[in-house]
Amino acid sequence: MTGRANTRSVTSSEDQHIIMARRKNEEALEDPLEVGDMPADSREARWRAHVARAEAQAEKFGTMDKFKAKKARGEFDKIPDSFK
Amino acid sequence: MSNLQQALRNALVAEAICKVDRTDLKTIENPYITATTATIQAVAGTYSVSAMTVTDDALSVADEVVDATHVFDFEMKTANFNLMADFLDELIYRVSHKIDQFVLNKILDVATGAYTTPAGGFTTAANIAVICANLLSKVAGYQSGLASEPFLVIESTDLVGFAQAQVASGFAYADAALNNGFQGRYMGIKIYVIRTGTFVTATLGTLTATNSGHRLFGIEGMALYASPRGVSYEEKGVTGKTGKEVVAYGLVGATIWTPLRDLFVDITLA
C-alpha cells in the first residue's frame, strides 16, 4: 500500500457498503423526500407543513401573488433560523 | 423597597403605527365599496346605471398571549425586593412584546405592496435614499399617501446604513445626525427601529408568518389592531403551593382593511 494511500481500489464489503450508501444519497437528491418519508415531528417536516399553511393563508388573505413571488425567489428552499 | 434589575427590553412600535381598538368587540365589521368608474361624455343628459358592490370585511380577535409564573410565600417574605410587583411587571412586558410582534408580522403578511431593495438592503448607506424614494412612490398620489404620515419599520441590524447615510448627506440634517445620533425621520418617513429577529418566519398563534428578511413600510393609522381591554393580569392562590400564581394575558387581532392594503409595502431585503 506504500505510496497509494489515497488511491486504493474498492473491493472490500465495507467499501461496497459505502458506495451503496452514496448511491442512495444521490438518488435521494434526484428524488426529493416526501412528507411521508420523514418523521412528522422533524424540523423539515414541520417546515413543509408551515409552507403549506402559509400558502393556504395567502389564499385567504388575498396575497397569493406575494406568496408565489417569495417561492420563486427561493425563500422557502432553505429553512430560516427563526423557524424553530 | 428597591426593584429587581430587568432584562433588556425591546421597543414596542405597533401602537405607534396602528389604530388601536380596546373595546370588548370580538369582531369588527367594515364592509367596503368596490370603486365604480365615472363616465365622461359629450353633453347628452343620459346615463347608464351600474350596480354598486359592497363586500364584507372583518377583523376577528382570534389570538391570545399568555405568560405566567409562581411566587412562593417564602420567596416573597425573604427577598429584598417586591417580587410579585417585579414579576408582574416583567410578565406584562413579555405579553405586550409578543402582541407587538404578532401585530407587526400580521400587518406585513397582509400588505399587498411589494418592493425589493438593491443588494445590501438597508445596511448599505448608498441604498437608503434609493429605497426611501421608491417606497414613497408606492403610496404617492393617494389621498392617504404622502400627505399622511409614512413610516418604516427596520430591525436594529439595518441601522448601519441609515446612520451612515444620515451623517453624510445634507447640511443641517447631517450636522444634527453627527451631533445627536440617529434621526427618527428621513425624507419625511418616520423610522422605527425594532430588535433584530422581530420579523420572523414562524408560527405566531393562528398566523403562519413568512417574514424573515422582510421589512414594513406604510402609512400610520391605516392598519388596525384590536386588543380588548389591553393586557390583564390575575394573582391567585393555588392548591399544593404557598404564595401566589401570577398570570398576564391579552387578546389580539390585527388587519389592514382590504382597500388600504396597497398603502403598506412588504420590503424584501436583497
Chai-1 contact restraints between the chains, C-beta under 6 A:
chainA,res_idxA,chainB,res_idxB,connection_type,confidence,min_distance_angstrom,max_distance_angstrom,comment,restraint_id
A,R53,B,T208,contact,1.0,0.0,6.0,A-B,restraint_1
A,A54,B,T208,contact,1.0,0.0,6.0,A-B,restraint_2
A,A54,B,T210,contact,1.0,0.0,6.0,A-B,restraint_3
A,Q57,B,T208,contact,1.0,0.0,6.0,A-B,restraint_4
A,F61,B,V110,contact,1.0,0.0,6.0,A-B,restraint_5
A,P80,B,T201,contact,1.0,0.0,6.0,A-B,restraint_6
A,P80,B,S212,contact,1.0,0.0,6.0,A-B,restraint_7
A,S82,B,V200,contact,1.0,0.0,6.0,A-B,restraint_8
A,S82,B,T201,contact,1.0,0.0,6.0,A-B,restraint_9
A,S82,B,A202,contact,1.0,0.0,6.0,A-B,restraint_10
A,S82,B,S212,contact,1.0,0.0,6.0,A-B,restraint_11
A,F83,B,T201,contact,1.0,0.0,6.0,A-B,restraint_12
A,F83,B,A202,contact,1.0,0.0,6.0,A-B,restraint_13
